[in-house]
Amino acid sequence: MGSNSSSKSSSRTIYGNTTTSNPYAYSNTTNKGTLSGFAEGTALRSVYDMVNNSIDSLLEEYINPSPDSAVNQSKINSYSKTLAQQTRKNLENDIISPLSNRNMLRSSQATDLYRNLLNQNISAVSNYTNELASNSREDTGKMLSNLLSMYMLGANYLAELQNHSLKASSGNASKYSSTATSNGGSIAKDVIPVVLAAIEAFG
């Protein structure tokens, strides 16, 4: 009667623990995978966090432009402040002061001039706000494009560093082969997983 014994060969690769890093990013590869990220306090990390934290609101602003957005409100406030300062200065230097020096201006007339200036500024800010709302989508689109370009520069940089770490880890890998035999070799077959686990733990 012939023998029923059989053998089965298997091999396993255990990758070396490799860390690739620089002042901007790091990538650590082990047999369980690769973990990569940007270094804290770097421009790459700031752009990464900024885009991830604001992309939803920027997309919403792009789809539904509004003068009430943080960006547009900042523009409106800056425009209003500059307009008020410049027009008041022009009124006082070019009109009120010359007329006052010639005793040609009463206080009530000066009050009317300031009131008219205020109304003109309110109208100018209103027109600016309407124009801003109509151009908001284009401005937000440009901002999104610039931010995503910077974001992808960081992503590509990180991918390149990760690829380098994977290659280095693959170069440091160790291969282990084993053969399990049934009928008389069953003990060796049972021992193989234990041996491989020990190698992985202490290798």
C-alpha positions as MATLAB code, in Angstrom:
seq = 'MGSNSSSKSSSRTIYGNTTTSNPYAYSNTTNKGTLSGFAEGTALRSVYDMVNNSIDSLLEEYINPSPDSAVNQSKINSYSKTLAQQTRKNLENDIISPLSNRNMLRSSQATDLYRNLLNQNISAVSNYTNELASNSREDTGKMLSNLLSMYMLGANYLAELQNHSLKASSGNASKYSSTATSNGGSIAKDVIPVVLAAIEAFG';
ca = [
       0.000    0.000    0.000;
       1.448    3.430   -0.965;
       2.217    6.207    1.482;
      -0.420    8.956    2.041;
       2.142   11.499    3.161;
       2.248   14.869    1.362;
       4.163   18.087    1.761;
       3.218   21.723    1.295;
       5.662   24.592    0.912;
       4.919   28.200    1.817;
       6.882   31.430    1.946;
       6.369   34.686    3.744;
       7.919   38.136    3.417;
       8.478   40.297    6.481;
       9.259   43.910    5.604;
      11.881   45.848    7.479;
      10.885   48.682    9.786;
      11.868   51.812    7.854;
      11.336   55.487    8.716;
      11.976   58.165    6.112;
      11.722   61.730    7.357;
      12.810   65.324    6.770;
      11.832   68.694    8.297;
       8.540   68.681    6.355;
       7.125   65.147    6.498;
       7.679   61.569    7.630;
       6.809   58.073    6.434;
       7.127   54.920    8.546;
       6.763   51.454    6.974;
       6.435   48.189    8.892;
       5.132   44.763    7.969;
       1.659   46.039    8.875;
       1.685   48.950    6.410;
       2.831   52.537    5.970;
       1.950   55.589    8.048;
       2.800   59.009    6.617;
       2.102   62.611    7.575;
       3.273   66.222    7.562;
       5.470   67.589   10.326;
       3.739   69.944   12.775;
       4.312   73.659   12.299;
       5.169   73.427    8.591;
       3.537   75.223    5.657;
       2.535   71.870    4.169;
       0.686   70.940    7.374;
      -0.965   74.386    7.587;
      -2.285   74.157    4.023;
      -3.446   70.571    4.620;
      -5.367   71.511    7.780;
      -6.738   74.757    6.324;
      -8.159   73.088    3.210;
      -9.646   70.177    5.143;
     -11.262   72.494    7.693;
     -12.656   75.074    5.253;
     -13.428   73.183    2.061;
     -17.115   72.671    2.939;
     -17.763   76.370    3.584;
     -15.783   77.408    0.492;
     -17.746   75.020   -1.717;
     -20.994   76.299   -0.217;
     -19.906   79.876   -0.926;
     -19.009   78.904   -4.487;
     -22.397   77.265   -5.095;
     -24.443   79.889   -3.226;
     -22.563   83.234   -3.282;
     -23.514   85.538   -0.422;
     -22.361   88.991    0.746;
     -22.706   87.642    4.296;
     -19.768   85.249    3.956;
     -16.712   85.927    6.110;
     -14.562   86.806    3.089;
     -17.104   89.193    1.561;
     -17.888   90.834    4.896;
     -14.196   91.508    5.369;
     -14.018   93.104    1.921;
     -17.127   95.217    2.564;
     -15.843   96.418    5.942;
     -12.476   97.341    4.450;
     -14.099   99.184    1.535;
     -16.512  101.047    3.824;
     -13.754  102.161    6.191;
     -11.471  103.350    3.394;
     -14.326  105.127    1.613;
     -15.472  106.934    4.764;
     -11.960  108.117    5.615;
     -11.151  109.321    2.107;
     -14.453  111.070    1.342;
     -14.536  112.811    4.735;
     -10.978  114.007    4.226;
     -11.813  115.315    0.747;
     -14.938  117.083    1.990;
     -13.161  118.832    4.845;
     -10.024  119.773    2.890;
     -11.607  120.716   -0.419;
     -14.938  122.235    0.590;
     -15.555  122.917    4.262;
     -12.160  124.387    5.200;
     -11.929  126.816    2.233;
     -15.497  128.048    2.769;
     -15.012  128.372    6.517;
     -11.839  130.375    6.050;
     -13.818  132.840    3.941;
     -16.721  132.927    6.395;
     -18.951  131.496    3.688;
     -20.239  128.437    5.580;
     -22.748  128.186    8.395;
     -22.806  125.251   10.804;
     -26.157  124.083    9.447;
     -24.694  123.969    5.950;
     -21.738  121.954    7.197;
     -24.157  119.536    8.840;
     -26.017  119.153    5.544;
     -22.766  118.474    3.709;
     -21.826  115.722    6.154;
     -25.328  114.225    5.910;
     -25.137  114.200    2.123;
     -21.704  112.603    2.302;
     -23.059  109.862    4.563;
     -25.928  109.141    2.157;
     -23.521  109.027   -0.788;
     -21.262  106.611    1.068;
     -24.201  104.368    1.974;
     -25.199  104.259   -1.692;
     -21.609  103.532   -2.751;
     -21.286  100.667   -0.238;
     -24.616   99.252   -1.438;
     -23.429   99.298   -5.048;
     -20.119   97.745   -4.043;
     -21.941   94.971   -2.154;
     -24.109   94.160   -5.176;
     -21.068   94.071   -7.429;
     -19.201   91.912   -4.921;
     -22.042   89.389   -4.810;
     -22.057   89.094   -8.598;
     -18.280   88.521   -8.699;
     -18.141   86.340   -5.597;
     -18.351   82.994   -7.406;
     -15.420   83.847   -9.656;
     -13.316   85.049   -6.698;
     -14.169   81.963   -4.635;
     -13.373   79.727   -7.605;
      -9.915   81.288   -7.920;
      -9.344   80.843   -4.191;
     -10.386   77.186   -4.358;
      -8.117   76.601   -7.345;
      -5.111   78.138   -5.577;
      -5.732   76.274   -2.329;
      -6.227   72.912   -4.027;
      -3.070   73.430   -6.095;
      -1.067   73.971   -2.902;
      -2.867   71.028   -1.281;
      -1.947   68.699   -4.168;
       1.684   69.824   -4.064;
       1.778   68.600   -0.469;
      -0.077   65.388   -1.322;
       2.323   64.593   -4.163;
       5.304   65.350   -1.934;
       3.954   62.987    0.721;
       3.262   60.250   -1.860;
       6.833   60.494   -3.122;
       8.224   60.223    0.396;
       5.953   57.253    1.114;
       7.071   55.514   -2.069;
      10.698   55.990   -1.023;
       9.925   54.487    2.397;
       8.181   51.489    0.818;
      11.136   50.833   -1.494;
      13.594   51.060    1.391;
      11.472   48.729    3.502;
      11.132   46.245    0.631;
      14.911   46.256    0.250;
      15.241   45.374    3.938;
      12.637   42.600    3.759;
      13.330   39.038    4.854;
      11.800   35.978    3.194;
      10.986   32.855    5.171;
      10.120   29.487    3.613;
       8.706   26.405    5.297;
       7.485   22.932    4.349;
       4.719   21.109    6.173;
       4.399   17.307    5.822;
       1.291   15.338    6.759;
       1.404   11.858    8.356;
       4.381   12.012   10.603;
       5.062   15.609    9.781;
       1.967   16.981   11.433;
       3.883   18.287   14.431;
       6.122   20.387   12.185;
       3.045   21.781   10.419;
       1.559   22.879   13.735;
       4.808   24.505   14.817;
       5.264   26.662   11.669;
       2.717   29.405   12.567;
       4.280   29.722   16.016;
       7.779   30.056   14.561;
       6.650   32.667   12.024;
       4.898   34.653   14.744;
       8.065   34.622   16.845;
      10.164   35.760   13.875;
       7.772   38.626   13.175;
       7.717   39.665   16.832;
      11.473   39.706   17.376;
      12.751   40.243   13.812;
];
